Amino acid sequence: MVHVDVMKAMLDTACICSKCKIGKLQLKEDVERKMGLSSMLILECQFCQKATESHTSPKCDTKCSQAFEINRRAILGMLEIGGGRKSLEKICAILNLPAPMAKEAYNDSLKALKDVIEMQATESMNNAAKLEHSLNKDDASTVTECNAMFDGTWRKRGHSSLQGAVTAISAKTGRCLDIETLNKVCRTCSVWASKPDDTRKEAWKASHQCSINYTGSAPAMEQEGVKRIFSRSESSRSLQYTGYIGDGDSKSYSSVVAMKPYGDKAIKKYECVGHVQKRMGSALRKLKSARGNTKLCDGKTLGGRGRLTAERIEKLQIYYGLAIRRNKGSVSRMKKEIWAGLEHTASTDEKPQHGNCPDHEGTWCKFKAAQRNGEKYIHKNSLPEAVVKEIKPIYERLTKQEMLEGCLGGYTQNNCESLNHLIWARCPKSTSSGREALDCAAAGAVLAFNEGNSALCDIIKGLGITPGTHMSSALLKMDRVRISDSNIQASERHRKMRKAKRIKTKTREEKEVQAEGTTYEAGGF
């Protein structure tokens, strides 16, 4: 970035006209010929009036003669950080730059960007499907069966969102295989609906392409999106999603089974272990909230010191999740270790209950480990029997055969949550935008998820622009740092730190609520 006044001063003191060899050069800007962020600069000799002019940005190597590189780069940058035309205007104002392109020019550039980004995203998803074929040792033209994670995400919480997206991610490769965006509103239609007597309405109808591609309720968006992905899986990706990994929050799976996308071929349902694990914590917290002040058979309440505290609930939830993950190939072993976790927590020196605890080298049960080493083990902080009696029904419900069978694969939807975050980072929930912005955000998120930040170079090339050394090196560095940070976060040390911090935070919040009482309630004060 160069301040024009600085450039003017340099030219005025250091440059003379190449034609007359006398006159000094004066830098001017032709405001009328400015194209977005590309200004028209004119070098004029003060003596002979010879003039040389040029735009401050080269044009893209595309069919559009008015497409300047700086404008396309600026809009792509806004899309990546979740901004729009107004955000670009504010940045230009702060930097004392002239106003960017008008709304019509911005929308035209956005459409051109959308075509390129969607083309690149489709190619990336096709490559992900080819990788799935190769791992299954199938030919790309052969229809391959695979397991995939499906998840819906909405732009607005609650049941009133006008936009949403549904993603399908391979359980084997972790790459996005398909995405479907759903939009319930068209701003242009809304504007013309308020002008029933306008004579131009018929001409508008003839050329209008409506942005609405879904008319149902917001909660049913996930169901509809999943059905669309299943219906085109064979034709677009040569894949059959015979393993459905979901969180059980919607009717998506049952609706897919009812539509029979692959004839009589069965589609098996797998549960997300992360969501199943959360059910234990949610159930225990709900029980504590409902019966927190009720006296149990030992004369004490469910909560309190040494009983069902926030820290204890967190540990029981973790034990439950670990039991599922460690025994993902067997329901019987899974169920045995889940109950072992509860019994282990309730064990005392007078009544040890470690019959179901694993008895092998490296066992997590310290009682069994002490026995193997011929040492004495002293039980501490045991869960009272009265509390165990209260929470046993929850364990019985969450160890049912049919539910644990869905956890046999040990799958999670963590990848789906990551992709959802990338979508709404590019299309923030705090603002509103049309379908073009949503589609761009979804396609850009898929590229970042599958290929990393370096995929932006391919988008730039698709626009007829050379990325440049600064862009290429910066994006590569971002990817290296991202991978390095991810490896650090996945380390055992950092996992323990996050766990300790989470428990500490919940314990602190629980103590604050007990000490302060109710301080906020709708209409309560």
C-alpha angles and dihedrals in degrees: 000000000000128000107234093219090057091051091048092053092049093050093045093055103034110031134070131183115279090213105050097020089215113068123083120235121248122201117221135172123222100215093186092062097047112129109202108293092348110094127199109235123193126199108203129182111233091212108041098017093231107163132203119187136188141159116250091235132046120239123252117259091246139109090262105090092194096054109113121194096231092055094051092046091049094051092046089051091052091050092052094053096041097254132130140197093299091052089051090050091052093049091050091049092051091048090048090241123146117266114280126239123315121261094263093050091046091052092048091052090046090055091050090049091047092056092051096043093047091048091052092046092050090051090050092051091047089053089050089054091049089052088053089052093049093049089052089046091237130138114256090242092054118090108246128201117226144160117249138182117233126195138162126216131190133209092223129036120241124030102304104076115137094198135043144154136216122206134198117201127182113248090210103046101022091227127130112257100179143355133195125196121203125202128184101183138062115192094200092054090050092053095049092044087065090056105060095157099046111125091212093062096092092051089050092051092053094057102029121114106200118224094210113106099158133045106177131094123295095247090055093055093092092050093050094044093051091050091052092050092050093047093058100034095102098042097043104032106013087235136127115206097214092158115061116196112191143148097239093238095122143028091256096115096046091047091052091049090050093051092052097211092183099037114244093346110123122239111212120216120224124187124229104246091210092058092043090052090052090056090068093053092043092050093049093047091048091051092049091049092049097043102023095120097036117110113237128212091279092055095252133102126257093251132047138084113340093007135078099333127161089259092052092049090051091052094047090050091051092047089051093051093045092051089056095045095046093051102035092140098057132045093198093054089043093054093044093054093045090057090041088060092055095043091047090053091049096047121118134183089257094045114025113186105189100125093115096041115110114261104201139105109293095018117170090225107095091196092059091043090053091049091052090052094045092245132135118248123205117204117228135186094007118184109250117250092238090058092047090053090055096050098041094089089058091054091048090053094046095048097056115139098239094051096047090048087065089056095056092103093054090223126164134191095225091120091054091052090050092052091046089055091052091052096053093041085065094039104034120214090222093068137045129236142159132265094271091062092046092050091047091049093049094047092045091050091052091052093048091046096048102032108017130232091312088076087078088074089061090051091051091049089050088058091056094256129127106234095219131218096275093054095044096047094043094051093046089051090050090053093049092050092046092052092045092050090047092054091049092049090050093054119111092241094057092044090057091047092052091047093051091047092049093051092045092051094049092047091050092048091049092052091047092053092048092049098044101034120206109345100161129036132144106264091347096123 
